[in-house]
């Protein structure tokens, strides 16, 4: 008799919980799950098991756009079919991290610079910090009419008050990704060429014979700062064997 009462209470609790979520609009549930997914893959999985409404909402493509995939290796040498399919779905649904990873591989290692840069640009538009950094560096190195766009992109990353990563953190993560790539010299993509001097007259330091600049050392001349940053970045690419001049 006692066990029956306990079971009845459990049944009432489940019904109340189920009815509560049933009354919430699906769009709101999807938004909640997207926020959960953006910080924890495992928490999303737990939420999906909690009730039918969350399970249904979690199947929306919007979740795949926002879900974190940082626990998956950037360069997946060995990966299951299920994991590979999941990552492909994330990319197809505009997940910024998935787009960034695809862009890095295509631009620097697969001789697909156009599509690679487009993936990186799409990730940058969505606010991906490392994508903004590498797009800015590529544009600065490209020079001409693109250089100003690259400088503005890098400067916006530096000046953003709500940024998730510092310039140094973006640089170090991208260095790590490049170091993890297997480079076939006959198949390697071309990295950007070192930028030419911007030709402007300024009174700031040109950082001659110096290493990476700490952010507190940045001068008011963004042209000098990002020329120096891009030049050092190209040296990393040269060391990795990418075909840059």
C-alpha positions as CSV (number, residue, x, y, z in Angstrom):
1,X,0.0,0.0,0.0
2,X,2.8,2.4,0.9
3,X,4.7,1.6,-2.3
4,X,1.5,2.2,-4.3
5,X,1.2,5.7,-2.7
6,X,4.8,6.5,-3.5
7,X,4.3,5.4,-7.2
8,X,1.1,7.5,-7.4
9,X,3.0,10.6,-6.1
10,X,5.8,10.0,-8.6
11,X,3.2,9.7,-11.4
12,X,1.7,13.0,-10.3
13,X,5.0,14.7,-10.3
14,X,5.8,13.5,-13.8
15,X,2.4,14.5,-15.1
16,X,2.7,18.0,-13.6
17,X,6.2,18.5,-15.1
18,X,5.0,17.2,-18.4
19,X,2.0,19.4,-18.4
20,X,4.1,22.4,-17.5
21,X,6.4,22.1,-20.5
22,X,3.4,21.2,-22.7
23,X,2.1,24.7,-22.2
24,X,5.2,26.5,-23.2
25,X,5.5,27.5,-26.9
26,X,7.9,25.3,-28.9
27,X,9.9,28.3,-30.1
28,X,10.7,29.3,-26.5
29,X,11.7,25.7,-25.6
30,X,14.0,25.7,-28.7
31,X,15.6,29.0,-27.7
32,X,16.2,27.7,-24.2
33,X,17.8,24.5,-25.5
34,X,19.9,26.4,-28.0
35,X,21.4,28.4,-25.1
36,X,22.0,25.2,-23.2
37,X,23.6,23.6,-26.3
38,X,25.9,26.6,-26.8
39,X,27.6,25.9,-23.5
40,X,27.3,22.1,-23.0
41,X,26.7,19.2,-25.3
42,X,26.1,16.8,-22.4
43,X,23.6,19.1,-20.7
44,X,21.6,19.2,-24.0
45,X,21.6,15.4,-24.0
46,X,20.3,15.3,-20.5
47,X,17.6,17.8,-21.3
48,X,16.4,15.7,-24.2
49,X,15.9,12.8,-21.9
50,X,13.8,14.8,-19.4
51,X,10.6,15.1,-21.4
52,X,9.0,14.6,-24.8
53,X,8.7,18.4,-25.4
54,X,12.4,18.9,-25.0
55,X,13.2,15.9,-27.1
56,X,11.1,17.3,-30.0
57,X,12.4,20.8,-29.6
58,X,16.0,19.5,-29.6
59,X,15.5,18.1,-33.1
60,X,15.2,21.6,-34.6
61,X,18.0,22.7,-37.0
62,X,18.3,25.9,-34.9
63,X,19.9,23.8,-32.1
64,X,22.6,22.5,-34.5
65,X,23.4,26.1,-35.5
66,X,24.2,27.0,-31.9
67,X,25.5,23.8,-30.3
68,X,29.1,23.7,-29.0
69,X,31.4,21.2,-30.7
70,X,34.6,22.2,-29.0
71,X,34.9,18.7,-27.5
72,X,35.3,17.2,-30.9
73,X,38.8,17.4,-32.4
74,X,39.4,20.2,-34.9
75,X,41.2,17.8,-37.2
76,X,39.3,14.5,-36.8
77,X,41.9,11.9,-37.9
78,X,39.6,9.1,-36.6
79,X,36.0,9.8,-36.1
80,X,32.9,7.6,-36.2
81,X,30.3,7.8,-38.9
82,X,27.7,9.1,-36.5
83,X,30.0,11.9,-35.2
84,X,31.0,12.8,-38.8
85,X,27.4,13.0,-39.8
86,X,26.6,15.2,-36.8
87,X,29.4,17.6,-37.6
88,X,28.3,17.8,-41.2
89,X,24.8,18.7,-40.1
90,X,26.2,21.4,-37.9
91,X,28.1,22.9,-40.8
92,X,25.0,22.7,-43.1
93,X,23.0,24.6,-40.5
94,X,25.5,27.4,-40.2
95,X,27.2,26.5,-36.9
96,X,30.0,29.1,-36.6
97,X,32.6,26.7,-35.2
98,X,31.9,24.1,-37.8
99,X,32.2,26.7,-40.6
100,X,35.4,28.0,-39.1
101,X,37.0,24.5,-39.0
102,X,35.9,23.7,-42.5
103,X,37.3,27.1,-43.7
104,X,40.7,26.5,-42.0
105,X,41.1,23.1,-43.7
106,X,40.0,24.2,-47.1
107,X,42.0,27.5,-47.1
108,X,45.3,26.2,-45.7
109,X,45.4,22.6,-46.6
110,X,43.1,21.5,-49.4
111,X,43.7,24.0,-52.2
112,X,40.3,25.5,-51.9
113,X,41.0,29.1,-50.9
114,X,37.8,30.6,-52.3
115,X,35.4,28.3,-50.6
116,X,37.6,28.1,-47.5
117,X,37.6,31.9,-47.1
118,X,33.9,32.0,-47.7
119,X,33.4,29.5,-44.8
120,X,35.7,31.6,-42.6
121,X,33.8,34.8,-43.6
122,X,30.4,33.3,-42.8
123,X,31.7,32.2,-39.4
124,X,33.1,35.7,-38.8
125,X,29.7,37.3,-39.7
126,X,28.2,35.1,-37.0
127,X,30.6,36.6,-34.5
128,X,33.2,33.8,-34.3
129,X,36.3,35.4,-32.8
130,X,39.0,33.2,-34.4
131,X,37.3,33.5,-37.8
132,X,37.3,37.3,-37.5
133,X,41.0,37.2,-36.7
134,X,42.1,34.9,-39.5
135,X,39.8,36.7,-42.0
136,X,41.3,40.0,-41.0
137,X,44.9,38.7,-41.4
138,X,44.1,37.3,-44.8
139,X,42.6,40.5,-46.0
140,X,45.5,42.6,-44.6
141,X,47.9,40.4,-46.5
142,X,45.9,40.6,-49.6
143,X,46.3,44.3,-49.7
144,X,44.7,46.8,-52.0
145,X,41.1,47.6,-51.4
146,X,40.8,44.6,-49.1
147,X,43.4,45.8,-46.6
148,X,41.2,48.4,-45.0
149,X,38.4,45.9,-44.6
150,X,40.9,43.5,-42.8
151,X,42.1,46.3,-40.5
152,X,38.6,47.3,-39.6
153,X,37.7,43.6,-38.8
154,X,40.8,43.1,-36.6
155,X,40.3,46.4,-34.9
156,X,36.7,45.6,-34.1
157,X,37.8,42.3,-32.6
158,X,40.4,44.2,-30.5
159,X,37.9,46.9,-29.4
160,X,34.9,44.7,-28.7
161,X,33.9,45.0,-25.0
162,X,31.9,41.7,-25.1
163,X,34.6,39.6,-26.8
164,X,35.0,36.0,-25.6
165,X,38.7,35.7,-26.5
166,X,41.6,38.1,-26.6
167,X,43.7,38.6,-29.7
168,X,46.4,36.5,-28.2
169,X,44.0,33.6,-27.5
170,X,42.7,33.8,-31.1
171,X,46.2,33.7,-32.4
172,X,47.3,30.8,-30.2
173,X,44.3,28.7,-31.0
174,X,44.8,29.2,-34.8
175,X,48.5,28.4,-34.4
176,X,47.6,25.2,-32.6
177,X,45.2,24.2,-35.4
178,X,47.8,24.8,-38.1
179,X,50.3,22.7,-36.2
180,X,47.8,19.9,-36.0
181,X,47.3,19.8,-39.8
182,X,49.2,17.2,-41.8
183,X,50.7,19.0,-44.7
184,X,51.4,17.3,-48.0
185,X,53.7,19.8,-49.8
186,X,52.3,18.8,-53.2
187,X,48.7,19.4,-52.0
188,X,49.1,22.2,-49.5
189,X,47.1,25.3,-50.1
190,X,48.7,28.7,-50.4
191,X,48.9,30.9,-47.4
192,X,48.6,34.7,-47.7
193,X,51.7,36.7,-48.7
194,X,53.3,39.0,-46.2
195,X,51.8,42.5,-46.3
196,X,53.5,45.4,-48.0
197,X,54.3,48.6,-46.0
198,X,51.1,50.6,-45.8
199,X,53.0,53.7,-47.0
200,X,51.5,56.1,-44.5
201,X,53.5,58.6,-42.5
202,X,53.0,58.1,-38.8
203,X,54.9,58.6,-35.5
204,X,54.2,55.3,-33.9
205,X,56.6,52.5,-33.4
206,X,57.1,50.1,-36.4
207,X,57.9,47.3,-34.0
208,X,61.2,46.5,-35.8
209,X,62.7,43.2,-35.0
210,X,60.1,42.5,-32.3
211,X,57.9,39.5,-31.6
212,X,54.2,39.5,-30.9
213,X,52.8,42.7,-29.5
214,X,50.9,42.6,-26.2
215,X,47.5,44.3,-26.5
216,X,48.4,47.0,-24.0
217,X,51.3,48.0,-26.3
218,X,49.1,48.7,-29.3
219,X,49.5,52.2,-30.7
220,X,46.9,54.3,-32.2
221,X,48.0,53.4,-35.8
222,X,46.1,50.2,-36.6
223,X,48.0,50.0,-39.9
224,X,51.3,49.4,-38.3
225,X,49.9,47.1,-35.6
226,X,48.2,44.8,-38.1
227,X,50.9,44.9,-40.7
228,X,53.3,43.6,-37.9
229,X,50.8,41.0,-36.7
230,X,50.2,39.7,-40.3
231,X,53.9,39.6,-41.0
232,X,54.6,37.4,-38.0
233,X,51.6,35.2,-38.8
234,X,53.0,34.6,-42.3
235,X,56.2,33.4,-40.7
236,X,54.2,30.7,-38.9
237,X,52.8,29.6,-42.2
238,X,56.2,29.4,-43.8
239,X,57.5,27.3,-40.9
240,X,54.5,24.9,-41.5
241,X,55.4,24.5,-45.2
242,X,52.5,26.4,-46.8
243,X,53.4,27.8,-50.2
244,X,53.9,31.4,-49.3
245,X,56.5,33.7,-50.8
